[in-house]
């Protein structure tokens, strides 16, 4: 681009003001990897996008068992929210509690059954199903979206 001046500015995301910055979510513990995977879609059919955050390094009962949080969309901003336990306002927590599962390492929200609600698929690459001989075969868990 002839004559163009590169934009060399930087902005701390936590110092933005509304309407550019409407909120943020802070992980529940050190090294949880909160936000390493994330996706969005309208899971509950209320017209607002919901956000799914993965934290594969979460120690929910055991080391690196992992976890995921579904935060339901709403018209007003959340502000800064520290997630933790099952008391996330406006959300749901998912976890396995088994060491090394890395639950939430890969997640997506998409309408896989054609009902116009976003469905959730959550990966757990270290999951070892009890019916399978071996260790850490991995699994993916599917939760269908539901209307209000």
N, C-alpha and C positions, 0 to 999 in steps of 0.2 A: 504494500500500500504506500504509494509515493506520497510523501508529505505528512503521513499520519504519525502522531506521537503516541508511543506505547503508554498504556495506563499502568503505571507502576505503583498504584496505591494498595494499601492493605488495611483491613478493618478487623478488629477483634469482634467475633460473632456475638459474644456476650455483652458488647457495648452498643449494639444496634438498638434503636428505639422503634416502637410501633409506628407504622404498620409493617415495617420490614422484619422485625423480630417479635414473634408473638409468644415464644416460650421455648422451653428446652427440657430435656430429661437427663438426669444424672444417674449413672449406674449405682447398683446397690452395694458393691464392695470393690476393693482394689483388685485389679487383674481379672475381673469378670469378663472383660471383652464386650461390655454392653454397647450395642450399636454396631458390632462387627458385621452383623447381617440385619437388614431391615427391609420392610416392604409395606405397601399400603393398598387399601381397597375397602369398599363399603361392606363389611362383614354382616352388620346387623340391619341393613336396608333402611336406615334412617335418612339417607341422602348426604351424610357426611363421611368423608374418608376416614377410616380407622388405620392406625399404625401398629405394625408388629415389629418389635425389637428383639433381637437375639443376643444372648450373652453366654457363649459356649464355655467360658472359663468360670462360670458361677459355681461356688461351692455350696450348693443347696443340699445340705446333709452329708455330702461327700465331695472330695476334691474333683474339680472339673466335671461335675455332673451336668452342668449347664442349665439354662432356663430361657424362657421367652415371655414377653409381656405384650398383650394386646391392649392398646389404649384406644378407647372409643372416641371418634371425632365428635366435636360439638361446635356451636357457633362462637362461643367466647374462648379467648386464649387460656391456656393452662398456666402460663407463667413458668417459673423454674420449679421442676418437681424432681425430688430424689426418689427413685423407685426402690422398693424393698419389701420383702415379705409378701403377703397377699393383700396388703392394705392400700394398694395403688388406687388413688381416686379415679373413678371412671375407667377402670381396666380390669384385666384378668391375667393371672400369672400361670404359666405352664412349666412343669419341671418333671424330671424322672427320679432324682435323688440318688442315682447310682453312679459311683465314681467312674470317671473316664468316659462317660457317655457323650460329652460335648454337645448335649442337646441345644439346639438353636444355632448351630454353626451355619446352617443354610435354611432360609425361610422364604416363602413367597405367599402372596395373596392374589388369587385369580379365580374367576368363575369357572371351575372345572366341570360342574354338572349342569350348566346352562339354565340355572334358575334365577339369574340376575343378581345374586348375592356373591360377594367375594368369599372364596373358600381358602383355608389356610393349610399349607403343607410345611411341616417343620422337620428338618433333618437332624439326625443324631448319629454321626459317623462312627462313634465308639460303642453304640448300643449292641448288647449281646442278648438276643432273644433266648429265653430259657429252653425253647424247643429245638434250638439249633446247636449242634456240636461245634465248638470252636470259640474264638474270642474276638469280639469287636467287629462283627460282620457289618454292623450299621443298619439303620432303619430310617424310614420316613413315616411321619404320622400325619394323617389327614383329618381336618375338622371342617365340616361343611358349615358355610355361613347360613344364618337363619334370620328371618325377618322379625320385626318387633312383635 
